[in-house]
Amino acid sequence: MKNSTETARERLQKLMVRGSEILGSKYPILGGAMTWISESDLVSAMSNAGIFGVLASGAMDGDLLRNEIELTRQKTANNFGVNIILMNPKLHDLIDVCGEQKVSGVILAGGIPDRSITDKIRAYGMKVIAFAPSLTVAKRLFKHGADALILEGNEAGGHVGPLSAMVLIQAVLLNMKDYPIFVAGGVFRGEMFASLLQLGAVGCQLGTVFACCRESTAHKNFKEALLKADGRNAVLPVQLDKRFPIAPVRAVENAGTEEFIAKQREVLAKFDKGGISAEDAKLTLEHFWAGALRKAVREGDVERGSLMAGQIVELVKEERSVREITDAFLTEAENFLAAHGYPG
Ligand SMILES: Cc1cc2nc3c(=O)[nH]c(=O)nc-3n(C[C@H](O)[C@H](O)[C@H](O)COP(=O)(O)O)c2cc1C
């Protein structure tokens, strides 16, 4: 309910309280983990700017993660989290490292965690945040002890679910207003952030915009390719045959995108002629993109590497610092509230 004496800044502060408390950060904004990109430099810059940086453990084992956590701690005194992919064979080691290092929160990606995993993380005193692709799963995850959830729309960069953020907001967030839910996928402007908070979200997660920021150690070719791309260039791979499902990974199209279609054609023809088993066909297609994100992010191979990015590349047009991005975002949010009845 609007209180006429409340200023736009006070209103925004109030809207941000719940999410900030959960994350232990000044602002309820998660710097979404990005494999090969979300390492100590970027994550510490995020946490120093008041948002909640998240280290990506996708390409790490326990020792590498421990080292990265220690490096991040040397660069920031603020809280940050660790993103762990559930199918990582080192899942338990990675959780143990986070627990020993007293990381404040673990973000579980790449599936739906079962209770033993959420219990294990909580037993270390760490918060558990997971992704919910539907209302049913969201309810189950909260029942299993998740401290907060992220609704990530199909427009996001990297591995995505089938539904857009717009649909998830109405299907999940609006039905679970008392629960702590963050929204990800295509969030770029502070007006959107303020609107989501008003709808009941406790905060947001942003990825692509930070892949291109000054503190991101991604190769300059990678950043330039994203900054140059339009939203319609950030596509999901084409799947030629339902028998061989293709992982839905949103990335800016390049030569690799076309070659992957040709590869599917070749493998399918071979399979249909009995020249290759279904298992081998599946593995060949799975292996096509193996190592491709590293190739693009580290080596700057923007033709054959994977340029994972969300549709929001439509709006990401310049390389700014994390602080500049955060400050602009918050100013836009405040101005939006000021324009909607809260005095500036
Ligand atoms: C290059 C890249 C790599 C990503 N890697 C991961 C990852 O390792 N784990 C994860 O949970 N999400 C990953 N994501 C998703 C982001 O954390 C975030 O949820 C997403 O980018 C938000 O949507 P946006 O790109 O529209 O801002 C990645 C995204 C990008 C662009």
The ligand as an SDF file (V2000), in Angstrom:
LIG
                    3D

 31 33  0  0  0  0  0  0  0  0999 V2000
   28.4800  -17.2180  -20.7420 C   0  0  0  0  0  0  0  0  0  0  0  0
   27.4630  -17.7250  -19.7450 C   0  0  0  0  0  0  0  0  0  0  0  0
   27.7780  -18.8150  -18.9290 C   0  0  0  0  0  0  0  0  0  0  0  0
   26.8620  -19.2740  -17.9760 C   0  0  0  0  0  0  0  0  0  0  0  0
   27.2220  -20.2880  -17.1320 N   0  0  0  0  0  0  0  0  0  0  0  0
   26.3790  -20.6700  -16.1430 C   0  0  0  0  0  0  0  0  0  0  0  0
   26.7810  -21.6350  -15.1770 C   0  0  0  0  0  0  0  0  0  0  0  0
   27.9050  -22.1430  -15.1950 O   0  0  0  0  0  0  0  0  0  0  0  0
   25.8840  -21.9740  -14.1930 N   0  0  0  0  0  0  0  0  0  0  0  0
   24.6290  -21.4000  -14.1230 C   0  0  0  0  0  0  0  0  0  0  0  0
   23.8530  -21.7490  -13.2280 O   0  0  0  0  0  0  0  0  0  0  0  0
   24.2330  -20.4710  -15.0220 N   0  0  0  0  0  0  0  0  0  0  0  0
   25.0880  -20.0870  -16.0040 C   0  0  0  0  0  0  0  0  0  0  0  0
   24.7000  -19.0770  -16.8600 N   0  0  0  0  0  0  0  0  0  0  0  0
   23.4090  -18.3740  -16.6190 C   0  0  0  0  0  0  0  0  0  0  0  0
   23.6460  -17.1040  -15.7540 C   0  0  0  0  0  0  0  0  0  0  0  0
   24.1200  -17.4160  -14.4750 O   0  0  0  0  0  0  0  0  0  0  0  0
   22.3580  -16.2800  -15.5930 C   0  0  0  0  0  0  0  0  0  0  0  0
   21.3540  -17.0010  -14.9330 O   0  0  0  0  0  0  0  0  0  0  0  0
   21.7980  -15.8050  -16.9310 C   0  0  0  0  0  0  0  0  0  0  0  0
   22.8240  -15.2990  -17.7310 O   0  0  0  0  0  0  0  0  0  0  0  0
   20.7490  -14.7150  -16.6630 C   0  0  0  0  0  0  0  0  0  0  0  0
   20.1330  -14.2810  -17.8300 O   0  0  0  0  0  0  0  0  0  0  0  0
   20.7080  -13.0670  -18.7530 P   0  0  0  0  0  0  0  0  0  0  0  0
   21.8560  -13.6580  -19.5000 O   0  0  0  0  0  0  0  0  0  0  0  0
   19.5630  -12.7340  -19.6180 O   0  0  0  0  0  0  0  0  0  0  0  0
   21.1260  -11.9590  -17.8320 O   0  0  0  0  0  0  0  0  0  0  0  0
   25.5990  -18.6410  -17.8490 C   0  0  0  0  0  0  0  0  0  0  0  0
   25.2790  -17.5630  -18.6890 C   0  0  0  0  0  0  0  0  0  0  0  0
   26.1890  -17.0930  -19.6200 C   0  0  0  0  0  0  0  0  0  0  0  0
   25.8270  -15.9010  -20.4770 C   0  0  0  0  0  0  0  0  0  0  0  0
  1  2  1  0
  2  3  1  0
  2 30  2  0
  3  4  2  0
  4  5  1  0
  4 28  1  0
  5  6  2  0
  6  7  1  0
  6 13  1  0
  7  8  2  0
  7  9  1  0
  9 10  1  0
 10 11  2  0
 10 12  1  0
 12 13  2  0
 13 14  1  0
 14 15  1  0
 14 28  1  0
 15 16  1  0
 16 17  1  0
 16 18  1  0
 18 19  1  0
 18 20  1  0
 20 21  1  0
 20 22  1  0
 22 23  1  0
 23 24  1  0
 24 25  2  0
 24 26  1  0
 24 27  1  0
 28 29  2  0
 29 30  1  0
 30 31  1  0
M  END
$$$$
